[in-house]
Amino acid sequence: MGQIRKLSPKAHPFVAIMFPNDELYDKALIEIQNWFGEIIGKGPIFRVLDFTKYYEREFGSELKKQFIVFKEPYDLEKLYLSKVWSNELELKLGNRAKNIRYLNIDPGYLAPSKFVLYSSKDFSHRIYQGNGIFAELTMLFMHGDFKKMDWTYPDYMSTENLNFLKKMRTEIVSLSRNNKD
């Protein structure tokens, strides 16, 4: 029988931010940093339309996206609440009265063995966390590389983004070792 641990595991917060212009990106980034703290890495900025047309109707054709990883690990027992918060931020920076958002913020976390995203949408591969939020195992890290799942979004599997995530994984493993010393 396994021992039940009273301390929740921790992981490094991750955010994928989709934005139509730099002004909105800058406003969102200030709020995101106030929530999660110091950034340890930002991935390349890329065009969302290079991977999907899913968001074009809602946000237009100039939508860009960037991945961001944060330095301080968070308690996984409560990290899913970052999705509740990010949905509120989207409305705050959008048009709350009309329930319109101008950007999309998808939080999750990066751990040495996995990459997880949070969603407000239920599906067969998502596990309920609480407060209307689900967790999705987006990629596993095995044998020195990230392994995609059937539902992994194509932009996460691009060479540039995979290289960024691998670099960030190396960084968080190093941070973890340094914190144990």
Protein Blocks (a to p, Z undefined) as FASTA:
>chain_A
ZZddfbdcddddddddddfbfklmmmmmmmmmmmnopafbdcddddfklmocklmmmnoj
mbccdddddfbdcdfklmmmmmmmmmmmmmmmmcfknopafbdcddddddfkbccdddfb
dcfkbccfbghiacddfbdceehiacddfklcfklmpmklmmmmmmmmmmmmmmmmmmmZ
Z
